[in-house]
Amino acid sequence: MQLHSYWRSTTAYRVRIALALKGLPYDTRAVDLARGDQLDEAYARVNPIAGVPTLVLVDGRVLTQSMAILDYLDRMHPSPPLLPEDPFAAAQVQAAAYVIACDIHPVNNLRVGARLKGMGHDQLDVVAWMTHWMRHGLTAYSQLLPVGPKLSFADTPTLADLCLIPQLYNARRWGVDLTGLERLTEVEQHCLALPAFAQAGPEAQPDAP
């Protein structure tokens, strides 16, 4: 498999964690979002939204959108599972994951920052925007978690953790105040001690500076 990825992309980071957890080999194809590689006409034909990740399967078929890719990987390679077997418990995990994937990320990415600047906002405005929505979403995420597990919903990683850890990385990069979110930083500490998370981390990627 080939994974079109950018080292600092939170969405690609999610997929890298899943691939590492499931022990699936892949080649990285770097797409430098800061440089605008995603806007290349040939790449846009593969991924019309002009983003990452894009996963090219061994038979040449292409998948885009991180949550769809994660669902595919979990169905095709169910060990270790990213969701609990119980339907209600699985829905709870998905709800937390979607807080990050659907509520935080869409308003906190490079495209949004560039658009805000294009509308006349300065960097201080962009930072205020990013930090507000990240803090808002992470606070909501924390309120969905049960008491007891080492990670978000269990003592082993779930889909929620695969979304949380990249988002916390991004939150720190933007200077989000994480005071009062100690439950999340404890989850982060446990996750980052796992080899799969370390292997998938931004600084461990071949395109990292």
N, CA, C and O of each residue as an XYZ file, in Angstrom:
836
protein
N       0.841     -1.200      0.000
C       0.000      0.000      0.000
C       0.872      1.243      0.000
O       2.014      1.237      0.458
N       0.296      2.299     -0.526
C       0.952      3.601     -0.509
C       0.063      4.588      0.240
O      -1.141      4.670     -0.001
N       0.680      5.335      1.153
C      -0.052      6.353      1.889
C       0.477      7.722      1.511
O       1.626      8.058      1.796
N      -0.371      8.510      0.868
C      -0.036      9.902      0.595
C      -0.295     10.674      1.884
O      -1.421     10.732      2.376
N       0.761     11.260      2.414
C       0.713     11.794      3.771
C       1.534     13.073      3.868
O       2.429     13.320      3.061
N       1.212     13.871      4.863
C       2.027     15.030      5.233
C       2.366     14.854      6.706
O       1.486     14.547      7.510
N       3.598     15.041      7.060
C       4.065     14.666      8.393
C       3.267     15.320      9.511
O       3.087     14.717     10.569
N       2.785     16.544      9.297
C       2.093     17.266     10.360
C       0.575     17.218     10.220
O      -0.131     17.836     11.017
N       0.066     16.509      9.242
C      -1.384     16.396      9.053
C      -1.989     15.509     10.133
O      -1.556     14.373     10.324
N      -2.988     16.028     10.837
C      -3.630     15.221     11.879
C      -4.440     14.081     11.278
O      -4.546     13.012     11.879
N      -5.007     14.296     10.107
C      -5.814     13.242      9.488
C      -4.937     12.093      8.993
O      -5.291     10.925      9.154
N      -3.801     12.423      8.395
C      -2.868     11.373      7.978
C      -2.280     10.658      9.193
O      -2.038      9.452      9.160
N      -2.058     11.411     10.256
C      -1.536     10.849     11.509
C      -2.473      9.757     12.027
O      -2.011      8.712     12.484
N      -3.781      9.991     11.960
C      -4.751      8.973     12.402
C      -4.537      7.654     11.660
O      -4.501      6.580     12.260
N      -4.399      7.765     10.354
C      -4.257      6.565      9.527
C      -2.921      5.884      9.787
O      -2.842      4.656      9.814
N      -1.878      6.673      9.976
C      -0.566      6.079     10.271
C      -0.614      5.268     11.567
O      -0.010      4.199     11.656
N      -1.334      5.777     12.570
C      -1.454      5.025     13.822
C      -2.147      3.689     13.568
O      -1.693      2.650     14.048
N      -3.240      3.714     12.819
C      -3.980      2.480     12.544
C      -3.115      1.473     11.795
O      -3.106      0.289     12.134
N      -2.402      1.927     10.795
C      -1.536      1.025     10.034
C      -0.471      0.405     10.933
O      -0.154     -0.778     10.812
N       0.073      1.216     11.831
C       1.098      0.703     12.744
C       0.500     -0.271     13.755
O       1.089     -1.316     14.031
N      -0.654      0.061     14.304
C      -1.306     -0.830     15.270
C      -1.602     -2.195     14.664
O      -1.455     -3.226     15.321
N      -2.018     -2.187     13.411
C      -2.413     -3.424     12.749
C      -1.249     -4.113     12.036
O      -1.420     -5.161     11.414
N      -0.072     -3.512     12.135
C       1.109     -4.135     11.555
C       1.082     -4.215     10.045
O       1.602     -5.169      9.465
N       0.482     -3.226      9.398
C       0.347     -3.241      7.940
C       1.460     -2.416      7.294
O       1.599     -1.231      7.596
N       2.246     -3.020      6.415
C       3.328     -2.282      5.758
C       2.790     -1.343      4.677
O       1.786     -1.635      4.027
N       3.468     -0.226      4.500
C       3.072      0.732      3.463
C       4.261      1.620      3.122
O       5.202      1.760      3.903
N       4.196      2.206      1.950
C       5.180      3.195      1.530
C       4.570      4.584      1.674
O       3.396      4.792      1.368
N       5.369      5.520      2.136
C       4.905      6.898      2.282
C       5.194      7.688      1.016
O       6.306      7.652      0.489
N       4.191      8.398      0.537
C       4.348      9.355     -0.553
C       4.055     10.733      0.028
O       2.905     11.063      0.317
N       5.089     11.521      0.193
C       4.942     12.811      0.866
C       4.185     13.807     -0.002
O       4.465     13.954     -1.192
N       3.228     14.482      0.607
C       2.479     15.568     -0.032
C       2.661     16.787      0.867
O       2.052     16.873      1.933
N       3.493     17.720      0.440
C       3.806     18.887      1.273
C       2.661     19.895      1.191
O       2.562     20.658      0.231
N       1.808     19.889      2.199
C       0.646     20.786      2.189
C       1.065     22.241      2.280
O       0.426     23.108      1.684
N       2.132     22.519      3.020
C       2.581     23.903      3.168
C       3.086     24.460      1.843
O       2.964     25.655      1.577
N       3.652     23.591      1.015
C       4.178     24.009     -0.282
C       3.106     24.005     -1.363
O       3.280     24.616     -2.418
N       1.996     23.316     -1.102
C       0.915     23.276     -2.075
C       0.930     22.080     -2.996
O       0.295     22.103     -4.051
N       1.654     21.018     -2.614
C       1.711     19.822     -3.463
C       0.324     19.243     -3.738
O       0.086     18.656     -4.793
N      -0.581     19.413     -2.784
C      -1.926     18.832     -2.912
C      -2.733     19.462     -4.039
O      -3.748     18.910     -4.464
N      -2.283     20.617     -4.522
C      -2.992     21.321     -5.589
C      -2.528     20.897     -6.973
O      -3.076     21.338     -7.983
N      -1.516     20.040     -7.014
C      -1.039     19.523     -8.292
C      -2.185     18.826     -9.027
O      -2.947     18.071     -8.423
N      -2.302     19.077    -10.307
C      -3.432     18.556    -11.079
C      -3.505     17.034    -11.040
O      -4.592     16.468    -10.926
N      -2.366     16.377    -11.132
C      -2.353     14.912    -11.126
C      -2.825     14.380     -9.774
O      -3.570     13.402     -9.716
N      -2.393     15.019     -8.694
C      -2.822     14.557     -7.372
C      -4.301     14.837     -7.156
O      -5.012     14.011     -6.583
N      -4.763     15.980     -7.604
C      -6.176     16.337     -7.427
C      -7.098     15.364     -8.159
O      -8.252     15.192     -7.765
N      -6.605     14.730     -9.211
C      -7.423     13.727     -9.898
C      -7.600     12.487     -9.027
O      -8.616     11.798     -9.113
N      -6.610     12.209     -8.192
C      -6.683     11.063     -7.285
C      -7.496     11.412     -6.046
O      -8.287     10.602     -5.562
N      -7.297     12.625     -5.538
C      -7.994     13.084     -4.336
C      -8.631     14.435     -4.649
O      -7.983     15.468     -4.487
N      -9.882     14.447     -5.091
C     -10.521     15.685     -5.555
C     -10.612     16.783     -4.508
O     -10.692     17.957     -4.868
N     -10.602     16.440     -3.219
C     -10.659     17.469     -2.190
C      -9.291     18.110     -1.989
O      -9.156     19.092     -1.258
N      -8.268     17.540     -2.651
C      -6.905     18.084     -2.596
C      -6.386     18.136     -1.162
O      -5.989     19.189     -0.663
N      -6.400     16.985     -0.522
C      -5.893     16.892      0.839
C      -5.234     15.550      1.072
O      -5.035     14.768      0.143
N      -4.902     15.298      2.311
C      -4.378     14.000      2.722
C      -5.212     13.523      3.906
O      -5.817     14.328      4.614
N      -5.240     12.215      4.114
C      -4.489     11.158      3.458
C      -5.202     10.620      2.224
O      -6.410     10.780      2.048
N      -4.406      9.978      1.382
C      -4.927      9.142      0.306
C      -4.232      7.793      0.440
O      -3.005      7.727      0.520
N      -5.006      6.731      0.465
C      -4.438      5.388      0.579
C      -4.656      4.647     -0.729
O      -5.790      4.460     -1.170
N      -3.555      4.228     -1.344
C      -3.615      3.437     -2.571
C      -3.400      1.976     -2.186
O      -2.346      1.607     -1.668
N      -4.402      1.159     -2.444
C      -4.332     -0.253     -2.071
C      -3.405     -1.018     -3.008
O      -3.005     -0.505     -4.053
N      -3.072     -2.233     -2.632
C      -2.122     -3.014     -3.422
C      -2.653     -3.307     -4.819
O      -1.871     -3.537     -5.741
N      -3.975     -3.302     -4.986
C      -4.547     -3.552     -6.308
C      -4.795     -2.267     -7.086
O      -5.393     -2.298     -8.161
N      -4.339     -1.134     -6.549
C      -4.453      0.137     -7.248
C      -5.689      0.946     -6.926
O      -5.782      2.107     -7.325
N      -6.637      0.367     -6.217
C      -7.817      1.138     -5.832
C      -7.431      2.198     -4.808
O      -6.468      2.046     -4.056
N      -8.211      3.276     -4.802
C      -7.848      4.443     -4.000
C      -8.939      4.757     -2.984
O     -10.129      4.721     -3.296
N      -8.510      5.065     -1.764
C      -9.420      5.524     -0.723
C      -8.969      6.891     -0.226
O      -7.775      7.135     -0.054
N      -9.927      7.776      0.003
C      -9.647      9.077      0.595
C     -10.514      9.236      1.843
O     -11.375      8.403      2.129
N     -10.273     10.309      2.570
C     -10.965     10.631      3.827
C     -10.530      9.674      4.943
O     -10.756      8.466      4.874
N      -9.911     10.240      5.955
C      -9.301      9.415      6.998
C     -10.288      8.492      7.698
O      -9.958      7.339      7.977
N     -11.497      8.976      7.987
C     -12.433      8.133      8.731
C     -12.914      6.955      7.884
O     -13.145      5.865      8.407
N     -13.064      7.172      6.582
C     -13.423      6.073      5.682
C     -12.281      5.065      5.586
O     -12.508      3.856      5.560
N     -11.063      5.572      5.534
C      -9.899      4.683      5.478
C      -9.799      3.854      6.757
O      -9.537      2.652      6.705
N     -10.007      4.498      7.900
C      -9.948      3.774      9.170
C     -11.019      2.695      9.244
O     -10.765      1.595      9.734
N     -12.205      3.005      8.762
C     -13.286      2.018      8.752
C     -12.913      0.830      7.863
O     -13.124     -0.323      8.239
N     -12.364      1.115      6.692
C     -11.955      0.052      5.772
C     -10.877     -0.828      6.405
O     -10.970     -2.055      6.379
N      -9.865     -0.191      6.969
C      -8.778     -0.964      7.572
C      -9.281     -1.847      8.705
O      -8.826     -2.979      8.869
N     -10.223     -1.322      9.489
C     -10.723     -2.100     10.618
C     -11.591     -3.265     10.158
O     -11.608     -4.317     10.797
N     -12.306     -3.084      9.058
C     -13.115     -4.177      8.522
C     -12.246     -5.263      7.877
O     -12.507     -6.457      8.026
N     -11.215     -4.823      7.163
C     -10.366     -5.770      6.443
C      -9.314     -6.418      7.339
O      -8.882     -7.543      7.089
N      -8.913     -5.710      8.368
C      -7.868     -6.201      9.276
C      -8.355     -5.957     10.708
O      -7.906     -5.014     11.359
N      -9.260     -6.791     11.196
C      -9.972     -6.496     12.443
C      -9.174     -6.682     13.733
O      -9.711     -6.469     14.820
N      -7.927     -7.069     13.634
C      -7.139     -7.250     14.851
C      -5.909     -6.339     14.838
O      -5.115     -6.372     13.898
N      -5.760     -5.534     15.877
C      -6.683     -5.308     16.989
C      -7.839     -4.406     16.547
O      -7.654     -3.545     15.687
N      -9.014     -4.594     17.118
C     -10.177     -3.800     16.695
C     -10.096     -2.362     17.190
O      -9.552     -2.087     18.259
N     -10.648     -1.451     16.394
C     -10.694     -0.042     16.783
C     -11.996      0.315     17.492
O     -12.121      1.395     18.069
N     -12.962     -0.599     17.444
C     -14.256     -0.375     18.086
C     -14.625     -1.594     18.926
O     -14.287     -2.719     18.558
N     -15.314     -1.386     20.049
C     -15.805     -2.527     20.825
C     -16.903     -3.267     20.076
O     -17.523     -2.706     19.172
N     -17.150     -4.511     20.440
C     -18.169     -5.312     19.762
C     -19.584     -4.825     20.058
O     -20.442     -4.848     19.176
N     -19.832     -4.392     21.273
C     -21.170     -3.941     21.645
C     -21.559     -2.717     20.820
O     -20.808     -1.741     20.803
N     -22.703     -2.729     20.136
C     -23.090     -1.618     19.261
C     -23.184     -0.272     19.971
O     -22.765      0.748     19.424
N     -23.732     -0.262     21.190
C     -23.854      1.006     21.904
C     -22.482      1.537     22.307
O     -22.202      2.726     22.160
N     -21.630      0.652     22.814
C     -20.278      1.062     23.189
C     -19.506      1.558     21.971
O     -18.752      2.527     22.060
N     -19.698      0.891     20.832
C     -19.036      1.326     19.599
C     -19.511      2.712     19.189
O     -18.713      3.542     18.753
N     -20.807      2.963     19.327
C     -21.351      4.273     18.970
C     -20.808      5.363     19.884
O     -20.593      6.490     19.437
N     -20.583      5.048     21.150
C     -20.005      6.027     22.066
C     -18.586      6.399     21.646
O     -18.213      7.572     21.669
N     -17.808      5.407     21.267
C     -16.448      5.659     20.789
C     -16.487      6.512     19.524
O     -15.723      7.468     19.388
N     -17.377      6.161     18.605
C     -17.489      6.919     17.361
C     -17.918      8.356     17.614
O     -17.424      9.274     16.959
N     -18.827      8.558     18.551
C     -19.291      9.913     18.851
C     -18.131     10.794     19.299
O     -18.019     11.943     18.872
N     -17.271     10.259     20.158
C     -16.113     11.028     20.610
C     -15.150     11.294     19.452
O     -14.636     12.402     19.302
N     -14.915     10.268     18.641
C     -14.025     10.442     17.490
C     -14.549     11.509     16.543
O     -13.775     12.294     15.997
N     -15.871     11.539     16.348
C     -16.462     12.493     15.418
C     -16.444     13.918     15.958
O     -16.492     14.868     15.176
N     -16.376     14.089     17.278
C     -16.191     15.441     17.819
C     -14.929     16.054     17.220
O     -14.903     17.232     16.861
N     -13.894     15.240     17.119
C     -12.639     15.729     16.551
C     -12.695     15.768     15.033
O     -12.323     16.767     14.417
N     -13.162     14.677     14.429
C     -13.146     14.582     12.968
C     -14.150     15.510     12.296
O     -13.890     16.019     11.206
N     -15.298     15.735     12.937
C     -16.374     16.495     12.294
C     -16.576     17.891     12.863
O     -17.055     18.779     12.156
N     -16.218     18.104     14.134
C     -16.445     19.404     14.753
C     -15.182     20.247     14.874
O     -15.226     21.456     14.646
N     -14.057     19.629     15.228
C     -12.826     20.409     15.390
C     -12.082     20.567     14.070
O     -11.821     21.686     13.627
N     -11.744     19.446     13.445
C     -10.843     19.509     12.290
C     -11.347     20.352     11.123
O     -10.555     21.100     10.549
N     -12.621     20.272     10.742
C     -13.052     21.036      9.564
C     -12.864     22.547      9.677
O     -12.759     23.230      8.658
N     -12.820     23.076     10.895
C     -12.630     24.527     11.045
C     -11.229     24.860     11.541
O     -10.954     26.005     11.899
N     -10.344     23.869     11.565
C      -8.990     24.082     12.078
C      -7.955     23.409     11.191
O      -7.263     22.492     11.633
N      -7.843     23.849      9.963
C      -6.827     23.274      9.095
C      -6.191     24.369      8.247
O      -6.589     25.531      8.320
N      -5.210     23.994      7.447
C      -4.462     24.981      6.670
C      -5.357     25.773      5.732
O      -5.163     26.976      5.553
N      -6.335     25.107      5.131
C      -7.226     25.801      4.191
C      -8.003     26.905      4.886
O      -8.155     28.005      4.354
N      -8.492     26.598      6.080
C      -9.277     27.581      6.822
C      -8.406     28.764      7.218
O      -8.812     29.917      7.073
N      -7.206     28.479      7.720
C      -6.299     29.561      8.085
C      -5.968     30.452      6.905
O      -5.944     31.676      7.031
N      -5.713     29.838      5.754
C      -5.407     30.618      4.555
C      -6.604     31.453      4.119
O      -6.444     32.593      3.682
N      -7.795     30.892      4.235
C      -9.005     31.623      3.853
C      -9.245     32.810      4.772
O      -9.622     33.889      4.313
N      -9.029     32.616      6.060
C      -9.189     33.726      7.002
C      -8.236     34.868      6.660
O      -8.625     36.036      6.673
N      -6.994     34.525      6.356
C      -6.034     35.566      5.976
C      -6.437     36.227      4.669
O      -6.266     37.434      4.497
N      -6.976     35.430      3.742
C      -7.435     35.989      2.476
C      -8.597     36.943      2.636
O      -8.836     37.785      1.770
N      -9.327     36.821      3.744
C     -10.450     37.713      4.030
C     -10.026     38.920      4.863
O     -10.860     39.707      5.308
N      -8.712     39.052      5.066
C      -8.209     40.237      5.747
C      -7.845     40.057      7.204
O      -7.439     41.017      7.857
N      -7.979     38.856      7.727
C      -7.629     38.625      9.130
C      -6.123     38.404      9.267
O      -5.488     37.813      8.394
N      -5.562     38.889     10.376
C      -4.131     38.711     10.592
C      -3.861     37.413     11.358
O      -4.783     36.677     11.711
N      -2.569     37.152     11.604
C      -2.188     35.898     12.255
C      -2.768     35.784     13.662
O      -3.110     34.685     14.099
N      -2.883     36.897     14.373
C      -3.472     36.857     15.713
C      -4.925     36.395     15.657
O      -5.377     35.636     16.514
N      -5.648     36.858     14.645
C      -7.035     36.414     14.468
C      -7.093     34.916     14.181
O      -7.936     34.199     14.718
N      -6.185     34.460     13.329
C      -6.164     33.042     12.965
C      -5.882     32.181     14.196
O      -6.538     31.163     14.414
N      -4.907     32.594     14.992
C      -4.573     31.844     16.207
C      -5.760     31.824     17.165
O      -6.077     30.784     17.742
N      -6.417     32.970     17.335
C      -7.577     33.041     18.231
C      -8.688     32.114     17.753
O      -9.335     31.441     18.556
N      -8.904     32.083     16.446
C      -9.923     31.201     15.858
C      -9.583     29.737     16.131
O     -10.409     28.974     16.632
N      -8.348     29.363     15.791
C      -7.932     27.967     15.935
C      -8.014     27.506     17.390
O      -8.567     26.446     17.682
N      -7.466     28.300     18.286
C      -7.418     27.883     19.686
C      -8.813     27.824     20.306
O      -9.083     26.961     21.142
N      -9.702     28.736     19.901
C     -11.064     28.718     20.441
C     -11.765     27.408     20.109
O     -12.319     26.753     20.992
N     -11.740     27.030     18.834
C     -12.493     25.849     18.424
C     -11.842     24.554     18.885
O     -12.531     23.570     19.153
N     -10.514     24.551     18.979
C      -9.862     23.350     19.506
C     -10.200     23.155     20.977
O     -10.553     22.055     21.402
N     -10.091     24.225     21.748
C     -10.407     24.134     23.175
C     -11.873     23.729     23.378
O     -12.178     22.886     24.223
N     -12.760     24.324     22.612
C     -14.187     24.006     22.706
C     -14.434     22.521     22.434
O     -15.142     21.857     23.191
N     -13.853     22.009     21.361
C     -14.072     20.616     20.987
C     -13.419     19.634     21.941
O     -14.010     18.608     22.279
N     -12.207     19.938     22.376
C     -11.522     19.038     23.298
C     -12.231     18.975     24.649
O     -12.258     17.928     25.296
N     -12.799     20.093     25.067
C     -13.573     20.094     26.307
C     -14.789     19.183     26.170
O     -15.095     18.408     27.076
N     -15.476     19.278     25.044
C     -16.628     18.406     24.800
C     -16.201     16.944     24.766
O     -16.872     16.085     25.337
N     -15.095     16.663     24.104
C     -14.576     15.288     24.034
C     -14.341     14.738     25.436
O     -14.721     13.607     25.741
N     -13.712     15.544     26.284
C     -13.373     15.073     27.632
C     -14.615     14.703     28.427
O     -14.571     13.810     29.273
N     -15.718     15.383     28.159
C     -16.953     15.134     28.902
C     -17.663     13.858     28.458
O     -18.606     13.409     29.111
N     -17.213     13.280     27.358
C     -17.799     12.033     26.865
C     -17.105     10.790     27.414
O     -17.587      9.673     27.229
N     -15.980     10.983     28.086
C     -15.163      9.837     28.481
C     -15.597      9.242     29.816
O     -15.949      9.973     30.742
N     -15.571      7.924     29.912
C     -15.856      7.268     31.191
C     -14.670      7.399     32.140
O     -13.547      7.668     31.714
N     -14.927      7.207     33.411
C     -13.867      7.214     34.417
C     -13.317      5.796     34.549
O     -14.078      4.830     34.615
N     -12.010      5.681     34.586
C     -11.424      4.367     34.830
C     -10.410      3.897     33.811
O      -9.284      3.574     34.190
N     -10.759      3.842     32.518
C      -9.806      3.320     31.534
C      -8.546      4.181     31.428
O      -8.586      5.390     31.657
N      -7.437      3.544     31.081
C      -6.194      4.283     30.873
C      -6.280      5.177     29.643
O      -5.756      6.291     29.633
N      -6.948      4.677     28.606
C      -7.104      5.464     27.384
C      -8.520      6.032     27.363
O      -9.186      6.050     28.399
N      -8.985      6.487     26.232
C     -10.269      7.190     26.216
C     -11.433      6.327     26.680
O     -12.229      6.751     27.518
N     -11.535      5.112     26.135
C     -12.670      4.243     26.458
C     -12.272      2.853     26.939
O     -13.125      2.076     27.366
N     -11.004      2.544     26.872
C     -10.530      1.213     27.254
C      -9.064      1.320     27.629
O      -8.484      2.406     27.609
N      -8.477      0.196     27.966
C      -7.046      0.178     28.260
C      -6.224     -0.076     27.007
O      -4.995     -0.096     27.062
N      -6.888     -0.268     25.892
C      -6.240     -0.413     24.590
C      -6.805      0.648     23.650
O      -7.906      1.147     23.885
N      -6.077      1.005     22.592
C      -6.511      2.103     21.723
C      -7.806      1.802     20.976
O      -8.041      0.681     20.525
N      -8.628      2.820     20.861
C      -9.838      2.763     20.047
C      -9.776      3.869     19.003
O      -8.843      4.673     18.974
N     -10.781      3.889     18.156
C     -10.885      4.926     17.130
C     -10.788      6.319     17.739
O     -10.201      7.222     17.142
N     -11.359      6.494     18.915
C     -11.324      7.803     19.565
C      -9.893      8.247     19.847
O      -9.549      9.407     19.620
N      -9.067      7.347     20.334
C      -7.677      7.692     20.632
C      -6.905      8.043     19.367
O      -6.036      8.914     19.385
N      -7.228      7.359     18.263
C      -6.550      7.640     17.000
C      -6.855      9.047     16.501
O      -6.068      9.632     15.757
N      -7.992      9.585     16.911
C      -8.329     10.963     16.557
C      -7.790     11.950     17.585
O      -7.346     13.043     17.232
N      -7.831     11.563     18.857
C      -7.427     12.475     19.928
C      -5.951     12.831     19.888
O      -5.601     14.008     19.969
N      -5.085     11.845     19.765
C      -3.650     12.104     19.895
C      -3.146     13.074     18.825
O      -2.410     14.000     19.167
N      -3.501     12.910     17.555
C      -3.097     13.918     16.574
C      -3.656     15.307     16.886
O      -2.979     16.312     16.672
N      -4.891     15.362     17.392
C      -5.477     16.663     17.683
C      -4.769     17.349     18.847
O      -4.612     18.570     18.841
N      -4.345     16.588     19.830
C      -3.581     17.179     20.930
C      -2.226     17.681     20.439
O      -1.740     18.712     20.904
N      -1.622     16.965     19.510
C      -0.371     17.439     18.904
C      -0.601     18.794     18.247
O       0.197     19.716     18.413
N      -1.678     18.906     17.512
C      -1.992     20.158     16.830
C      -2.337     21.257     17.832
O      -1.959     22.414     17.649
N      -3.054     20.890     18.885
C      -3.424     21.874     19.903
C      -2.181     22.488     20.540
O      -2.128     23.697     20.765
N      -1.202     21.671     20.824
C       0.033     22.199     21.412
C       0.770     23.090     20.419
O       1.359     24.101     20.801
N       0.735     22.715     19.156
C       1.416     23.526     18.138
C       0.814     24.922     18.056
O       1.522     25.892     17.787
N      -0.487     25.025     18.286
C      -1.171     26.316     18.225
C      -1.228     27.012     19.584
O      -1.727     28.132     19.687
N      -0.723     26.361     20.616
C      -0.699     26.992     21.924
C      -2.014     26.960     22.674
O      -2.301     27.866     23.456
N      -2.820     25.928     22.447
C      -4.106     25.812     23.142
C      -3.869     25.557     24.630
O      -3.029     24.737     24.999
N      -4.611     26.261     25.476
C      -4.547     26.061     26.919
C      -5.261     24.751     27.265
O      -6.470     24.627     27.072
N      -4.518     23.795     27.768
C      -5.079     22.484     28.097
C      -5.397     22.341     29.588
O      -5.646     21.237     30.073
N      -5.386     23.456     30.303
C      -5.732     23.421     31.725
C      -7.142     22.856     31.908
O      -8.076     23.248     31.209
N      -7.279     21.934     32.852
C      -8.575     21.318     33.096
C      -8.858     20.117     32.221
O      -9.894     19.468     32.365
N      -7.944     19.819     31.318
C      -8.122     18.677     30.417
C      -7.105     17.582     30.729
O      -6.606     16.899     29.835
N      -6.812     17.436     32.016
C      -5.798     16.470     32.436
C      -6.160     15.034     32.057
O      -5.274     14.216     31.807
N      -7.427     14.731     32.015
C      -7.835     13.379     31.586
C      -7.314     13.102     30.183
O      -6.880     11.988     29.889
N      -7.353     14.107     29.316
C      -6.885     13.927     27.943
C      -5.370     13.805     27.887
O      -4.842     12.978     27.144
N      -4.672     14.613     28.659
C      -3.210     14.541     28.624
C      -2.701     13.247     29.258
O      -1.626     12.764     28.902
N      -3.467     12.683     30.196
C      -3.103     11.371     30.742
C      -3.282     10.282     29.686
O      -2.444      9.389     29.558
N      -4.377     10.363     28.933
C      -4.582      9.427     27.824
C      -3.431      9.554     26.830
O      -2.887      8.556     26.359
N      -3.076     10.788     26.525
C      -1.983     11.042     25.585
C      -0.684     10.395     26.064
O       0.029      9.767     25.281
N      -0.386     10.551     27.336
C       0.843      9.984     27.889
C       0.879      8.468     27.717
O       1.905      7.907     27.334
N      -0.234      7.813     27.999
C      -0.298      6.355     27.850
C      -0.168      5.952     26.377
O       0.537      4.997     26.052
N      -0.844      6.678     25.496
C      -0.795      6.339     24.068
C       0.608      6.499     23.502
O       1.092      5.632     22.775
N       1.258      7.604     23.834
C       2.568      7.876     23.252
C       3.639      6.908     23.746
O       4.728      6.839     23.175
N       3.332      6.167     24.799
C       4.262      5.137     25.267
C       4.155      3.858     24.442
O       4.989      2.962     24.570
N       3.129      3.773     23.597
C       2.932      2.587     22.761
C       3.737      2.715     21.469
O       3.744      3.785     20.860
N       4.413      1.657     21.038
C       5.260      1.733     19.838
C       4.533      2.231     18.594
O       5.110      2.981     17.807
N       3.281      1.831     18.401
C       2.554      2.232     17.188
C       2.370      3.739     17.123
O       2.480      4.332     16.050
N       2.094      4.355     18.246
C       1.907      5.805     18.267
C       3.230      6.524     18.035
O       3.279      7.538     17.339
N       4.304      5.993     18.622
C       5.619      6.594     18.408
C       6.032      6.477     16.942
O       6.567      7.422     16.361
N       5.781      5.317     16.356
C       6.127      5.084     14.947
C       5.359      6.018     14.021
O       5.877      6.434     12.985
N       4.133      6.347     14.388
C       3.272      7.173     13.536
C       3.438      8.664     13.777
O       2.878      9.473     13.037
N       4.193      9.039     14.794
C       4.311     10.444     15.172
C       4.893     11.323     14.080
O       5.655     10.846     13.239
N       4.545     12.598     14.084
C       5.004     13.516     13.035
C       6.517     13.538     12.845
O       7.004     13.443     11.718
N       7.257     13.663     13.938
C       8.704     13.789     13.808
C       9.374     12.504     13.330
O      10.535     12.528     12.921
N       8.658     11.387     13.377
C       9.211     10.108     12.920
C       9.000      9.878     11.427
O       9.435      8.858     10.892
N       8.338     10.813     10.749
C       7.993     10.613      9.340
C       9.149     10.992      8.418
O       9.934     11.883      8.740
N       9.256     10.322      7.279
C      10.377     10.591      6.371
C      10.373     11.993      5.783
O      11.422     12.480      5.360
N       9.210     12.661      5.746
C       9.164     14.011      5.194
C       9.265     15.087      6.267
O       9.163     16.275      5.960
N       9.466     14.687      7.529
C       9.641     15.682      8.589
C      10.969     16.404      8.387
O      11.957     15.775      8.009
N      11.011     17.702      8.630
C      12.263     18.452      8.445
C      13.376     17.949      9.361
O      14.488     18.474      9.327
